[in-house]
Amino acid sequence: MNGHTIKVELSTARKEKPQSDQLIFGRNFTDHMFVMDYTEGIGWHDAKIVPYGKIALDPSSMVFHYGQTVFEGLKAYTKGERILLFRPEKNFQRMNISHDRLCIPHIDEEFALEALEKLINIDQDWIPKAPGTSLYIRPFVISTEPYLGVAPSRHFKFMIILSPVGSYYKEGIKPVKIGVEQEYVRAVKGGTGSAKTGGNYAASLKAQENADATGCAQVLWLDGIEKKYIEEVGSMNIFFKINGEVITPALNGSILDGVTRNSIIQLLTYWGVPVSERRISLEEIYEAHKAGTLEEAFGTGTAAVISPVGELLWKGESLLISGGETGELSQRVYETLTGIQNGEIEDPFGWVREVQNEKIYV
């Protein structure tokens, strides 16, 4: 990594901050952003924090034509005067794994974390303090070389932007209805499903649009070959509790290695709850539901942490789970994980990283 110093240019025109009860996910952004460029032969260089604003790119920039891009998502929380991050090193590790798949040069993970903490310090007044609120963090890389040849770009831009977000569950945690996708597929082994890249999400839009039309909040994706085995729910990993055992699809090259997923597996193991990562078919879920042993189901991800599944719609048939209510284990996992993230309860895993609060730029 060339140039470990970060230049800072403070905004002279500060934006009005939205009220905590008016926050919409991904609609409001803080006063500053982090930007760093990559040039082949030089490496990553020109790291800076500048006022949030538009960027100028050549119309032939490769990101527009071939989708060579990667992103991450994590959050910052406040506990009194403390600013807390939840396992941020995992996000930057995963970012580099995505970089490998998309032919993007690695970033220095420690430097990226340093840059993030500096950016958060500058814009710390944007972290909402109401219960359930947080500061969403979006690091991303785009390919910027002006070239229409199909090849890895030789120029990139790494950026971090911040967005205050409200509580995912304004009226308390509530189960959602999920539709099993029968026609479209999201990813296959050997594809880009295990990378956090924009194309995966573009590929999901049509199915999500169809799910919305049937009253479903999310899509349950099946494997792309046999359309038989469960993979993910929308932008989340998925867990099922069957006859006392918690099961989640094993990472198989087409499933994202979620940070929340990993944390929940560790948490359940810590509690002594049987948990396994394996291949699981929709037929097995159907049979368990019929036998009365399908006790709970929930999705996991950064935005919601836990999203209980109250109903599955499959081939026109409705499978009600846990009576359409939030299951006991789902509630316990949600309360524990959010409690750790917010600094409200003990963190026995060392997951929480406190940002060194240096309010020197504001």
C-alpha positions in Angstrom: 0.0 0.0 0.0 1.6 3.2 -1.1 1.0 6.3 1.0 -0.3 5.4 4.4 -1.2 9.0 5.2 -4.8 10.2 4.8 -5.3 13.8 3.6 -8.4 15.5 5.1 -10.5 18.2 3.4 -13.4 19.2 5.7 -16.7 20.2 4.3 -17.6 23.9 4.7 -21.3 23.3 4.1 -22.7 20.9 6.6 -26.0 19.1 5.8 -29.0 19.1 8.0 -29.3 15.8 9.9 -32.6 13.9 9.6 -34.6 13.1 12.7 -34.1 9.6 14.1 -37.8 8.7 13.5 -37.5 9.8 9.8 -34.5 7.7 8.7 -35.0 5.6 5.6 -32.4 3.0 4.8 -29.8 4.3 2.4 -31.4 7.7 1.7 -29.3 10.0 3.8 -25.5 10.4 3.8 -23.0 12.1 6.0 -20.9 15.1 5.2 -17.7 13.3 4.2 -16.4 10.2 2.4 -13.2 8.3 2.0 -11.6 7.9 -1.4 -8.5 6.1 -2.6 -7.3 5.2 -6.1 -5.4 2.3 -7.6 -3.2 2.6 -10.7 -1.3 -0.4 -12.1 2.4 0.0 -11.4 1.8 2.4 -8.5 -0.6 0.5 -6.3 -3.2 2.1 -4.0 -2.5 5.8 -3.6 -3.9 9.2 -2.8 -6.0 8.3 0.3 -8.2 11.1 1.4 -11.3 12.1 3.3 -13.2 14.8 1.4 -16.7 16.3 1.4 -19.4 13.9 0.3 -20.2 14.6 -3.3 -20.4 13.4 -6.9 -17.5 11.7 -8.6 -16.4 12.2 -12.2 -15.9 9.1 -14.4 -15.2 8.5 -18.0 -18.3 7.1 -19.8 -16.1 4.2 -20.9 -15.1 3.3 -17.3 -15.2 -0.4 -17.1 -17.5 -0.6 -14.2 -20.4 0.7 -16.3 -19.9 -2.0 -19.0 -18.6 -5.2 -17.2 -19.7 -4.8 -13.6 -16.2 -5.2 -12.0 -17.2 -4.0 -8.6 -17.3 -5.2 -5.0 -19.0 -3.8 -1.8 -19.4 -4.5 1.9 -21.9 -3.5 4.6 -21.4 -3.0 8.3 -22.6 -0.7 11.1 -21.4 1.7 13.8 -23.3 2.0 17.1 -23.1 4.4 20.1 -23.1 3.5 23.8 -23.0 6.8 25.7 -19.8 8.4 24.3 -18.4 5.2 23.0 -18.5 4.4 19.2 -18.7 0.6 18.5 -18.0 -1.5 15.4 -19.1 -5.1 15.1 -16.4 -7.4 13.7 -15.2 -4.9 11.0 -12.1 -6.8 10.3 -14.3 -9.7 9.0 -15.9 -7.4 6.4 -12.5 -6.2 5.1 -11.2 -9.8 5.0 -14.3 -10.8 3.0 -13.8 -7.8 0.8 -10.4 -9.1 -0.3 -11.9 -12.6 -0.9 -14.4 -10.9 -3.2 -11.5 -9.0 -4.8 -9.8 -12.3 -5.6 -12.9 -13.5 -7.5 -13.4 -10.2 -9.4 -9.7 -9.6 -10.3 -9.4 -6.5 -8.1 -6.1 -5.8 -6.2 -6.2 -6.4 -2.5 -6.6 -3.5 -0.1 -4.6 -3.3 3.1 -7.2 -4.4 5.6 -5.6 -2.6 8.6 -5.3 0.6 6.6 -8.9 0.4 5.5 -10.0 0.0 9.1 -7.8 3.0 10.1 -9.4 5.0 7.3 -12.9 4.0 8.3 -12.3 4.9 12.0 -11.0 8.3 10.9 -14.0 8.9 8.7 -16.4 7.9 11.5 -14.6 10.3 13.9 -15.0 13.2 11.5 -18.8 12.4 11.0 -19.5 11.0 14.5 -22.3 13.5 15.1 -24.2 11.7 12.3 -24.5 8.5 14.4 -28.1 8.4 15.6 -28.6 7.7 19.3 -32.2 6.5 19.4 -32.7 2.8 20.3 -32.3 0.5 17.3 -30.6 3.1 15.1 -27.1 3.0 13.8 -24.7 4.3 11.2 -24.6 2.1 8.1 -21.1 1.8 6.5 -20.7 1.0 2.8 -17.1 0.4 1.6 -16.9 -0.4 -2.2 -14.5 -0.6 -5.1 -15.3 0.2 -8.7 -13.2 -0.3 -11.9 -12.4 3.0 -13.5 -10.1 2.3 -16.4 -11.6 4.0 -19.6 -11.5 0.9 -21.8 -14.1 -1.3 -23.6 -12.0 -4.4 -23.9 -13.2 -7.3 -21.8 -10.3 -7.7 -19.4 -9.6 -6.8 -15.7 -9.3 -3.1 -15.2 -6.0 -1.6 -14.3 -7.5 1.4 -12.4 -9.8 1.3 -9.5 -11.4 3.6 -6.9 -12.0 2.5 -3.3 -14.6 4.5 -1.4 -16.4 4.5 2.0 -19.7 6.3 2.5 -21.8 6.5 5.7 -25.6 6.6 6.1 -27.6 7.0 9.3 -30.3 4.3 9.4 -33.3 3.8 11.6 -34.5 0.7 13.4 -35.2 -2.1 11.0 -38.2 -3.1 13.2 -39.9 0.2 14.2 -42.7 -1.7 15.9 -40.7 -4.7 17.2 -39.3 -7.7 15.5 -41.9 -9.3 13.2 -41.9 -12.4 11.1 -42.0 -12.1 7.3 -43.6 -14.1 4.4 -41.0 -15.7 2.1 -41.7 -17.0 -1.5 -39.7 -19.9 -2.8 -38.3 -19.0 -6.2 -39.0 -21.6 -8.8 -37.9 -20.0 -12.1 -34.9 -17.8 -11.6 -31.5 -18.6 -10.0 -29.1 -16.2 -8.2 -25.8 -18.1 -8.5 -24.1 -21.4 -9.0 -21.0 -23.0 -7.7 -18.1 -21.6 -9.7 -19.9 -18.3 -10.3 -19.8 -15.2 -8.2 -22.3 -16.1 -5.5 -19.7 -16.2 -2.8 -18.5 -12.7 -3.7 -20.3 -9.6 -2.6 -20.6 -8.0 -6.1 -23.3 -5.9 -7.6 -24.2 -8.4 -10.4 -25.5 -10.9 -7.8 -28.0 -8.3 -6.6 -29.0 -7.2 -10.1 -29.7 -10.9 -10.9 -32.1 -11.0 -8.0 -34.3 -8.0 -8.8 -36.8 -9.7 -11.2 -37.5 -12.5 -8.7 -37.9 -10.0 -5.9 -40.3 -8.0 -8.0 -42.4 -11.2 -8.5 -42.3 -11.9 -4.8 -43.6 -8.5 -4.0 -46.6 -9.1 -6.3 -47.5 -12.2 -4.2 -47.2 -10.4 -0.9 -43.9 -11.9 0.0 -41.2 -9.8 1.6 -38.3 -11.8 0.3 -37.2 -14.6 -2.0 -35.9 -18.0 -0.9 -33.3 -19.0 -3.5 -32.7 -22.7 -4.4 -29.6 -24.1 -6.0 -29.1 -23.2 -9.6 -28.6 -26.8 -10.9 -31.4 -29.0 -9.4 -33.5 -26.2 -7.9 -33.9 -28.4 -5.0 -31.5 -27.3 -2.2 -31.9 -24.1 -0.2 -29.3 -21.4 -0.5 -30.2 -17.9 0.7 -33.1 -15.6 1.4 -32.9 -12.4 -0.6 -29.8 -10.6 0.7 -29.6 -12.8 3.9 -28.4 -16.2 5.0 -31.1 -18.6 6.3 -31.5 -20.9 9.3 -34.1 -23.5 10.2 -34.7 -25.1 13.6 -36.0 -28.7 13.2 -36.6 -30.9 16.2 -34.3 -28.9 18.4 -31.4 -28.7 15.9 -30.5 -25.5 14.0 -29.5 -26.1 10.4 -28.1 -23.6 7.8 -27.0 -24.4 4.3 -23.3 -25.1 4.1 -21.0 -22.7 2.2 -20.7 -24.3 -1.2 -19.2 -21.6 -3.4 -22.5 -20.0 -4.3 -23.5 -18.8 -0.8 -22.2 -15.6 0.8 -20.2 -16.2 4.0 -22.2 -13.8 6.1 -20.6 -12.1 9.1 -24.0 -12.3 11.0 -24.3 -16.0 9.9 -20.8 -16.8 11.3 -21.6 -14.9 14.5 -24.9 -16.8 15.1 -23.2 -20.2 14.5 -20.7 -19.3 17.2 -23.4 -17.9 19.5 -25.5 -21.1 19.3 -22.5 -23.3 19.8 -21.6 -21.2 22.9 -25.1 -21.8 24.2 -24.9 -25.5 23.6 -27.6 -25.5 20.9 -27.0 -28.2 18.3 -26.2 -26.4 15.0 -25.0 -27.9 11.7 -24.0 -26.5 8.3 -25.1 -28.9 5.6 -27.1 -29.3 2.4 -30.8 -29.0 3.1 -33.6 -29.5 0.5 -37.0 -27.7 0.4 -38.5 -31.2 0.4 -36.9 -31.8 3.9 -38.4 -28.5 5.1 -41.8 -29.5 3.7 -41.7 -32.9 5.4 -40.6 -31.4 8.7 -43.4 -28.9 8.5 -45.9 -31.7 7.8 -44.5 -33.7 10.8 -44.7 -30.8 13.1 -40.9 -30.7 13.7 -40.2 -27.4 11.8 -40.0 -25.2 14.8 -38.5 -21.9 13.6 -36.9 -20.2 10.6 -35.0 -16.9 10.3 -32.8 -15.0 7.9 -29.6 -13.2 9.1 -27.8 -10.2 7.8 -26.4 -6.8 8.7 -29.5 -4.7 8.1 -32.1 -6.7 10.1 -29.6 -8.9 12.2 -32.5 -11.5 12.5 -35.5 -11.6 10.3 -37.9 -14.4 11.5 -39.8 -16.3 8.8 -43.4 -16.8 9.7 -44.6 -18.3 6.4 -43.1 -20.0 3.4 -45.0 -19.9 0.1 -44.0 -22.9 -2.1 -45.9 -24.1 -5.3 -49.0 -22.3 -4.2 -49.0 -23.9 -0.7 -48.5 -21.9 2.5 -46.3 -23.3 5.2 -46.9 -21.5 8.5 -43.9 -21.6 10.8 -44.0 -21.1 14.6 -47.7 -20.1 14.2 -46.6 -17.1 12.2 -45.0 -15.6 15.3 -41.4 -15.0 16.2 -39.9 -18.1 17.7 -38.3 -18.2 21.1 -34.8 -18.9 19.8 -35.0 -16.3 17.1 -36.0 -13.7 19.7 -33.1 -14.8 22.0 -30.6 -14.6 19.2 -31.8 -11.2 18.1 -31.8 -9.7 21.6 -28.3 -11.1 22.4 -26.6 -10.1 19.2 -28.1 -6.6 19.1 -27.2 -6.3 22.8 -23.6 -7.2 22.1 -23.5 -4.8 19.1 -24.9 -1.9 21.1 -22.6 -2.5 24.1 -25.6 -3.3 26.3 -24.5 -6.8 27.3 -21.2 -8.6 27.7 -19.3 -9.6 24.6 -17.7 -13.0 25.4 -16.3 -13.3 21.9 -14.3 -10.1 21.5 -16.4 -9.1 18.5 -16.9 -5.4 19.4 -14.2 -2.9 18.4 -14.3 0.5 20.0 -13.4 3.4 17.8 -10.9 5.7 19.4 -12.9 8.8 19.8 -10.8 11.7 18.7 -13.2 14.5 18.0 -10.5 16.7 16.5 -11.7 17.4 13.0 -15.2 18.8 13.6 
